[in-house]
Amino acid sequence: MSLKIIGAGFGRTGTHSVKSALEMLGFGPCHHMYEVRRSPEQIALWADHLKGAPMDWDRVFAGYVSQVDWPAANYWKELSAHFPEAKVILTTRDPEAWYASISKTILPASEIGRVEDPDPMGRAGSDIIYQIALQGIFGGRLADKAHALEVYARHQQTVRAEIPADRLLVYDVAQGWGPLCDFLGVAVPDAAFPSGNSTADFLARKTYLKGTSAI
């Protein structure tokens, strides 16, 4: 089995909703950061990679039909080459809303969680995101709003420029089922488009972030 769908969007751009939607449409299981956190094998693969081990993408995605969210979304270029038949979804969101969300969720969860999460798997998962996203993508400057928004905009532009238009869907989950189903060539299901993992939902799961307020 090889990936049919590659998610290139940053975390907090509706990736969890897209994961749920893809699974409802028959493109599951979908690889997402929550899958990594639940799997000792995934944790080990990503941790070894951060120590310099080459990534075996076929092993990482064994059993998966689709992928969204970090950490794998950071490797959209490598994945689009490795799985040349896969379609690419670039999730997008109003930049101000995206930053308001990520600054209350992934930023503190990665920095604090890698040390204080009582679950060892949670600590390991937070460290993976800390290294790949906070340090790698944002150069340790995710707390710098202007810098973060510049990185976000540049990423969106780069994906649009490098993935052929007939292979790419630039998608805001607020658009609902229509564009996603058209892109994938499937019927619109008789069900509401999934939602969840709001800032409040995210913080409620992270006991070590108690006292951090949602936006």
N, C-alpha and C positions, 0 to 999 in steps of 0.2 A: 504493500500500500504506500502511496506517496501523497503528499499534500496536494489538495485541490484548491485551497484558498490560503493566501498569505496575508496576514494583517500587518500593515506598515505603520499604523497610527500609534502615537505616544499613549502611555497610560493616562487615564482620566479623560479620554475622548469618547467614552461610551463603549469601551472594549468589552466590558462584562455583558452589557446588553446585546452586543453583536455576537458574542460567544453563545448566549442563550438562543438568539434568533437563528444562528447557523445550525445549532443542534436541533431546533424545532423544524428546520427545513431539510433535515437529513444529511447535513454536512458535519456530523459529529462522530466521535468526540472532537472537541475543539481544545487545542492547547492554549493555556492562559496561565498567568502567574499563579493563580490559585491551584492549578494542577501541579505546578512545580512544588509548591509548598507542601502538598499532600504526599509527595512521592520521594522516598529516600533515593531512588535511582536518579530521578531528575535533579535533585539537590546535588548529588555527587557529580553528575555530568557537568552541570554548570559551575560548580565549585572547582572542579579539575580544570575546566576551560579557563577560568580566571587565574589559574596558576600556570597557564601556558600550554595546556594540552589542546591538540587540535580537536575540533568538533566533528563528530560523526552525525551529520544531520539525519541520516536514515534511522539511526538508533534513537536520536532525540525524539523523533516524531513517529516512531514505530507505533502503529495502532491509531494514530490520529489522522483525521481527514482535513482538518483546518487548524489555523493558528491565528491568534490575536494577542495583543498586549506584550509588555516587556516580560521577561528579558528578550524573547525571540524577535520581537518587532525591531530591535536594534540591528538585526542582521537581515533586514528585508532585501538588501541588495544581493547578499550571498544566497539567500533562500530563493530569490526569483531566478537566479542562475542555476541553482541545483535542482529546482523543480520547474523546468521551463514551461510546462503545460498549466501550471497553477495560475489562477487569477489573483489579482492583488487588490485589497481594499485598504484605502487610506482614510481612516476615520478622522474627522475634523470637528472642531468645536469653536465657538467664539473665543478668541484668545484670552480675553479678560476673564470669562467664566472658567476657562481651562486653568488659568493660573490661580484663580481664587480657590479652585478645588485642589489642585496638586499641592499648593502651599500649606493646606490644612490636612493633607492625607499622606501622600507618598513622601514628601519632604520630612516631616517629623517621624513617620513610621519607619523609614529606612534608617535615619540617624539614630533614633532612640531604640528602635526595635532590635537592631543588630546586637545591642548590649543588654537590653532590659526585658525583651519578650521572654516570658517564663517557659515557652515551648522551644526546645532546641531547633526544631524544624523551622519555626517562625524566625528565630534568630538567624539561621542560615539563609532563609529566603530574603530577609531584610538586607543581609549583607550582600547578596547577589545583586539586588536592585541598587543598593548604595554604590557598589563598585561600577556597575554597568551604566546606570542612569545618572545618579547624582555626580559621581566623579568622572565617568566617561563621557556621557552626552553633554552634561552641563558644566563640566570642568570644575566641579566643586562650588558652583555659583548659582544653584537653583534658587537660593534665597534672594538673589539679585533679580528683581522682577524684570527690569529692562533687558538684561542679558538673557534670561529664560525665554522671554517673548521673542527675542531675536533668533534664538536657537530653534524655537518652535516654528517660526515663520520660514526659516531657511530649510528646515526639514520638509515642510509641506511643499515648498518650491522644488526641492531636489527630487522628491519622489515623483511629482507631476512631470518633471523634465525627463526623468530617466526611464519610467515605465511607459510603454506604448499605450496610447489612449484606449485602444480596443481591449487592453488587458487590465485596465485600471478603473476602479470605482472610487471617486472621492465622495465620501459619505458622512452625513450628519445624521445621527440616530433620530433627531427630531423629524426627519423626512419619513420615518415609518417604513412599512414593508415595501412600498412600490419600487423605489430605485434598486433596492437590494434584490428583490425577486426578479426584476427585469434583467439585472446584470447576471444573475445565476441561471436564468432561464427556467424558473420554477413558478408554480402558482402561488398566489397570495393566500396564506392560511386563514382559516376562519377563527382567528384568535387575536387578541390584543398584542401589539408589539411589546416584547418584554422590557421591563425596567428594573432597576435595582442597583445596589452598590453606590447609592448616593453618598455624599460626604458624611451625613449622619449615620448611615448604615456602616460605612467604613470605620468610623470612630467608635461605634458601639461594639465592634468586634475586637478593638485594640485596648485592652484594659490598661496597658502601660501608658496610653495617651490620655488617661482620665484628666479632665480639666481643660483639654483642648476643645475649643468651640467650633461648631460647624458654621459654614457660611450658607 
